Amino acid sequence: MRQNNRVKVLDAAIRVVEAHGVRGLTLEATAEEAGLTRGGMMYHFRDRDALLVALHEHLAQLWEQQLEQAAGKPAAEATPDERIAAYAIVTASDSAPAELALLLEGSKRPEFAGPWEEVQRRWTPTAAEAVADPAAFDRFVLRLAADGLWAYDALTGDTLTPDFRQALARRIAEL
């Protein structure tokens, strides 16, 4: 599959998840949304799981690109404080329904959770690191605050104004 066709299919899959949830994601629904035949989908994604793995990888890659843009550099070149500040800024964006649904559903299966966990490990401290290092402990608390900000709208049904959301993200990044 040419890269632009792959992205076209993955973007169509995101739209299907946003409209119908993760359970509504099928090869047929994605093919229809992407303007392909089911056979065309099966040529590139042998089954729903292959599509889901690719979708998790695609979204995690986009997330990492946002983190690198916010930090102005890759995780390996950023300090721990720069990484958590970038994490806070990126998570200030509204949570996309598809991302949240996929993250929650994907946490149950290592092949789905893996791409997200790899990005997380590069940008935030692990719980084990937080236990062993007081500075990592503080950054872990900031990670939890940033995660809560990201999920707030979906979990509460309340919507934060963009200015307030950005102010919260800046404060987390400052801390």
C-alpha positions as a Markdown table, in Angstrom:
| # | Residue | x | y | z |
|---|---|---|---|---|
| 1 | Met | 0.0 | 0.0 | 0.0 |
| 2 | Arg | 1.4 | 3.4 | -0.9 |
| 3 | Gln | 2.0 | 5.5 | 2.2 |
| 4 | Asn | -0.7 | 8.0 | 1.3 |
| 5 | Asn | -3.2 | 5.2 | 0.8 |
| 6 | Arg | -2.2 | 3.7 | 4.1 |
| 7 | Val | -2.8 | 7.0 | 5.9 |
| 8 | Lys | -6.1 | 7.4 | 4.0 |
| 9 | Val | -7.3 | 4.1 | 5.4 |
| 10 | Leu | -6.1 | 4.8 | 8.9 |
| 11 | Asp | -7.7 | 8.2 | 8.9 |
| 12 | Ala | -10.9 | 6.5 | 7.7 |
| 13 | Ala | -10.6 | 4.0 | 10.5 |
| 14 | Ile | -10.3 | 6.9 | 13.0 |
| 15 | Arg | -13.5 | 8.4 | 11.6 |
| 16 | Val | -15.3 | 5.0 | 11.9 |
| 17 | Val | -14.2 | 4.7 | 15.6 |
| 18 | Glu | -15.4 | 8.3 | 16.3 |
| 19 | Ala | -18.8 | 7.6 | 14.7 |
| 20 | His | -19.4 | 4.0 | 15.9 |
| 21 | Gly | -16.8 | 3.2 | 18.7 |
| 22 | Val | -14.1 | 0.6 | 18.6 |
| 23 | Arg | -16.7 | -2.2 | 18.3 |
| 24 | Gly | -18.0 | -0.6 | 15.2 |
| 25 | Leu | -14.6 | -0.7 | 13.5 |
| 26 | Thr | -14.8 | -3.4 | 10.8 |
| 27 | Leu | -13.0 | -3.9 | 7.5 |
| 28 | Glu | -16.2 | -3.2 | 5.6 |
| 29 | Ala | -17.0 | 0.0 | 7.5 |
| 30 | Thr | -13.4 | 1.3 | 7.0 |
| 31 | Ala | -13.3 | 0.3 | 3.4 |
| 32 | Glu | -16.6 | 2.2 | 2.8 |
| 33 | Glu | -15.3 | 5.3 | 4.7 |
| 34 | Ala | -12.0 | 5.2 | 2.7 |
| 35 | Gly | -13.7 | 4.6 | -0.6 |
| 36 | Leu | -12.2 | 1.2 | -1.1 |
| 37 | Thr | -13.6 | -2.3 | -1.7 |
| 38 | Arg | -13.5 | -4.8 | 1.2 |
| 39 | Gly | -11.1 | -6.9 | -1.0 |
| 40 | Gly | -8.9 | -3.8 | -1.3 |
| 41 | Met | -8.8 | -3.5 | 2.5 |
| 42 | Met | -8.1 | -7.2 | 3.0 |
| 43 | Tyr | -5.2 | -7.0 | 0.6 |
| 44 | His | -3.5 | -4.5 | 3.0 |
| 45 | Phe | -5.0 | -5.6 | 6.3 |
| 46 | Arg | -5.7 | -9.3 | 6.5 |
| 47 | Asp | -8.1 | -8.9 | 9.4 |
| 48 | Arg | -9.5 | -6.4 | 11.9 |
| 49 | Asp | -6.7 | -7.0 | 14.4 |
| 50 | Ala | -4.1 | -6.1 | 11.8 |
| 51 | Leu | -6.0 | -2.9 | 11.1 |
| 52 | Leu | -6.2 | -2.2 | 14.9 |
| 53 | Val | -2.5 | -2.7 | 15.4 |
| 54 | Ala | -1.7 | -0.4 | 12.5 |
| 55 | Leu | -4.2 | 2.2 | 13.9 |
| 56 | His | -2.6 | 2.1 | 17.3 |
| 57 | Glu | 0.9 | 2.5 | 15.8 |
| 58 | His | -0.3 | 5.4 | 13.6 |
| 59 | Leu | -1.9 | 7.3 | 16.4 |
| 60 | Ala | 1.1 | 6.7 | 18.7 |
| 61 | Gln | 3.4 | 8.0 | 16.0 |
| 62 | Leu | 1.3 | 11.1 | 15.5 |
| 63 | Trp | 1.4 | 11.7 | 19.3 |
| 64 | Glu | 5.2 | 11.4 | 19.4 |
| 65 | Gln | 5.5 | 13.9 | 16.5 |
| 66 | Gln | 3.4 | 16.3 | 18.6 |
| 67 | Leu | 5.6 | 15.7 | 21.6 |
| 68 | Glu | 8.7 | 16.3 | 19.6 |
| 69 | Gln | 7.3 | 19.5 | 18.1 |
| 70 | Ala | 6.3 | 20.8 | 21.6 |
| 71 | Ala | 9.8 | 20.0 | 23.0 |
| 72 | Gly | 11.6 | 21.2 | 19.9 |
| 73 | Lys | 13.6 | 18.0 | 19.8 |
| 74 | Pro | 13.3 | 14.2 | 20.1 |
| 75 | Ala | 12.9 | 12.7 | 23.6 |
| 76 | Ala | 16.5 | 11.4 | 23.6 |
| 77 | Glu | 17.8 | 15.0 | 23.3 |
| 78 | Ala | 15.4 | 16.6 | 25.9 |
| 79 | Thr | 15.9 | 16.8 | 29.6 |
| 80 | Pro | 13.4 | 15.0 | 31.9 |
| 81 | Asp | 11.9 | 18.4 | 32.7 |
| 82 | Glu | 11.6 | 19.3 | 29.0 |
| 83 | Arg | 9.9 | 16.0 | 28.2 |
| 84 | Ile | 7.3 | 16.3 | 30.9 |
| 85 | Ala | 6.6 | 20.0 | 30.0 |
| 86 | Ala | 6.1 | 18.9 | 26.3 |
| 87 | Tyr | 3.8 | 16.1 | 27.6 |
| 88 | Ala | 1.7 | 18.6 | 29.5 |
| 89 | Ile | 1.4 | 20.9 | 26.5 |
| 90 | Val | 0.4 | 18.2 | 24.1 |
| 91 | Thr | -2.1 | 16.6 | 26.5 |
| 92 | Ala | -3.8 | 20.0 | 26.8 |
| 93 | Ser | -5.4 | 19.5 | 23.5 |
| 94 | Asp | -8.9 | 18.1 | 23.5 |
| 95 | Ser | -9.0 | 14.4 | 23.7 |
| 96 | Ala | -10.2 | 12.9 | 20.5 |
| 97 | Pro | -13.0 | 10.4 | 21.1 |
| 98 | Ala | -11.2 | 7.8 | 18.9 |
| 99 | Glu | -7.9 | 8.1 | 20.7 |
| 100 | Leu | -9.5 | 7.7 | 24.1 |
| 101 | Ala | -11.7 | 4.8 | 23.0 |
| 102 | Leu | -8.7 | 3.0 | 21.4 |
| 103 | Leu | -6.4 | 3.7 | 24.4 |
| 104 | Leu | -9.0 | 2.2 | 26.8 |
| 105 | Glu | -9.8 | -0.8 | 24.7 |
| 106 | Gly | -6.1 | -1.3 | 23.7 |
| 107 | Ser | -4.8 | -1.3 | 27.3 |
| 108 | Lys | -6.2 | -4.9 | 27.6 |
| 109 | Arg | -4.0 | -6.2 | 24.7 |
| 110 | Pro | -0.2 | -5.9 | 24.6 |
| 111 | Glu | 0.0 | -5.6 | 20.8 |
| 112 | Phe | -2.3 | -2.6 | 21.0 |
| 113 | Ala | -0.9 | -1.0 | 24.1 |
| 114 | Gly | 2.7 | -1.4 | 23.1 |
| 115 | Pro | 3.1 | 1.6 | 20.7 |
| 116 | Trp | 1.5 | 3.9 | 23.3 |
| 117 | Glu | 3.7 | 2.5 | 26.1 |
| 118 | Glu | 6.8 | 3.0 | 24.0 |
| 119 | Val | 6.0 | 6.7 | 23.5 |
| 120 | Gln | 5.1 | 7.0 | 27.2 |
| 121 | Arg | 8.4 | 5.5 | 28.3 |
| 122 | Arg | 10.4 | 8.0 | 26.2 |
| 123 | Trp | 8.5 | 11.1 | 27.5 |
| 124 | Thr | 7.5 | 10.3 | 31.1 |
| 125 | Pro | 8.9 | 8.5 | 34.1 |
| 126 | Thr | 7.7 | 5.0 | 35.0 |
| 127 | Ala | 6.2 | 4.2 | 38.3 |
| 128 | Ala | 9.3 | 2.3 | 39.2 |
| 129 | Glu | 11.5 | 5.4 | 38.4 |
| 130 | Ala | 9.1 | 7.5 | 40.5 |
| 131 | Val | 9.5 | 5.3 | 43.5 |
| 132 | Ala | 13.3 | 5.4 | 43.3 |
| 133 | Asp | 13.8 | 9.1 | 42.5 |
| 134 | Pro | 12.1 | 12.1 | 44.2 |
| 135 | Ala | 12.4 | 14.3 | 41.0 |
| 136 | Ala | 10.9 | 11.4 | 38.9 |
| 137 | Phe | 8.2 | 11.2 | 41.5 |
| 138 | Asp | 7.3 | 14.8 | 41.0 |
| 139 | Arg | 7.3 | 14.4 | 37.2 |
| 140 | Phe | 5.1 | 11.3 | 37.6 |
| 141 | Val | 2.6 | 13.4 | 39.5 |
| 142 | Leu | 2.7 | 16.0 | 36.7 |
| 143 | Arg | 2.1 | 13.2 | 34.1 |
| 144 | Leu | -1.0 | 12.1 | 36.0 |
| 145 | Ala | -2.2 | 15.7 | 36.1 |
| 146 | Ala | -1.7 | 16.1 | 32.4 |
| 147 | Asp | -3.4 | 12.7 | 31.7 |
| 148 | Gly | -6.4 | 13.9 | 33.8 |
| 149 | Leu | -6.5 | 17.2 | 31.8 |
| 150 | Trp | -6.5 | 15.2 | 28.6 |
| 151 | Ala | -9.4 | 12.9 | 29.7 |
| 152 | Tyr | -11.4 | 15.5 | 31.6 |
| 153 | Asp | -14.0 | 16.3 | 28.9 |
| 154 | Ala | -14.7 | 12.6 | 28.1 |
| 155 | Leu | -14.9 | 11.7 | 31.8 |
| 156 | Thr | -17.0 | 14.5 | 33.1 |
| 157 | Gly | -19.2 | 15.7 | 30.2 |
| 158 | Asp | -18.0 | 19.2 | 31.0 |
| 159 | Thr | -16.0 | 21.2 | 28.5 |
| 160 | Leu | -13.1 | 23.5 | 29.4 |
| 161 | Thr | -12.6 | 26.6 | 27.4 |
| 162 | Pro | -9.5 | 26.5 | 25.2 |
| 163 | Asp | -7.9 | 29.4 | 27.2 |
| 164 | Phe | -8.5 | 27.7 | 30.5 |
| 165 | Arg | -7.2 | 24.4 | 29.2 |
| 166 | Gln | -4.0 | 26.1 | 27.9 |
| 167 | Ala | -3.6 | 27.9 | 31.2 |
| 168 | Leu | -3.8 | 24.6 | 33.1 |
| 169 | Ala | -1.3 | 23.0 | 30.7 |
| 170 | Arg | 1.1 | 25.9 | 31.1 |
| 171 | Arg | 0.8 | 25.6 | 34.9 |
| 172 | Ile | 1.5 | 21.8 | 34.8 |
| 173 | Ala | 4.5 | 22.5 | 32.5 |
| 174 | Glu | 5.8 | 25.2 | 34.8 |
| 175 | Leu | 5.6 | 22.9 | 37.9 |
